[in-house]
Amino acid sequence: MIRAAITFFIIAIVAFLLGANNIAGLSMEIGKILLIVFLILAGLSFLYGILTGKNPKQLP
């Protein structure tokens, strides 16, 4: 999910530099929403790990 947020931010920056302000604004808003959702889920996962004492599964 963090990759999607970063991708939308990059699209927004490129669109802004090329003068497409409407697309840049939309991409920036989507990126912000995805970033907020990612941070909330990461925080909940962290708190769950602390409260249950279980280590989170790590990706290979």
C-alpha positions as CSV (number, residue, x, y, z in Angstrom):
1,M,0.0,0.0,0.0
2,I,2.9,2.3,0.7
3,R,4.1,1.7,-2.9
4,A,0.7,2.9,-4.2
5,A,0.9,6.1,-2.1
6,I,4.4,6.8,-3.3
7,T,3.4,6.2,-6.9
8,F,0.5,8.6,-6.7
9,F,2.7,11.3,-5.1
10,I,5.2,10.8,-8.0
11,I,2.4,11.1,-10.6
12,A,1.2,14.2,-8.8
13,I,4.6,15.8,-9.0
14,V,5.1,15.0,-12.6
15,A,1.6,16.2,-13.5
16,F,2.2,19.4,-11.6
17,L,5.5,20.0,-13.4
18,L,3.8,19.4,-16.8
19,G,1.0,21.9,-15.9
20,A,-1.9,19.5,-15.3
21,N,-3.0,20.9,-12.0
22,N,-6.3,19.0,-11.9
23,I,-4.6,15.6,-12.3
24,A,-1.9,16.6,-9.8
25,G,-4.4,17.6,-7.2
26,L,-6.4,14.4,-7.7
27,S,-3.3,12.2,-7.5
28,M,-2.0,14.0,-4.4
29,E,-5.4,13.5,-2.6
30,I,-5.4,9.7,-3.5
31,G,-1.8,9.5,-2.3
32,K,-2.6,11.2,1.0
33,I,-5.6,8.9,1.6
34,L,-3.5,5.8,0.9
35,L,-0.7,7.1,3.2
36,I,-3.1,7.7,6.0
37,V,-4.7,4.3,5.7
38,F,-1.3,2.7,5.6
39,L,-0.1,4.5,8.8
40,I,-3.3,3.6,10.6
41,L,-3.0,-0.1,9.7
42,A,0.7,-0.1,10.6
43,G,-0.1,1.5,14.0
44,L,-2.8,-1.0,14.7
45,S,-0.6,-3.9,13.8
46,F,2.2,-2.5,16.0
47,L,-0.2,-2.2,19.0
48,Y,-1.7,-5.6,18.4
49,G,1.8,-7.1,18.5
50,I,2.6,-5.3,21.7
51,L,-0.7,-6.3,23.4
52,T,-0.6,-10.0,22.4
53,G,3.2,-10.5,22.7
54,K,3.3,-12.1,19.3
55,N,6.0,-11.2,16.8
56,P,4.6,-10.1,13.4
57,K,5.2,-12.3,10.5
58,Q,8.0,-11.0,8.4
59,L,8.0,-11.1,4.6
60,P,10.9,-13.0,2.9
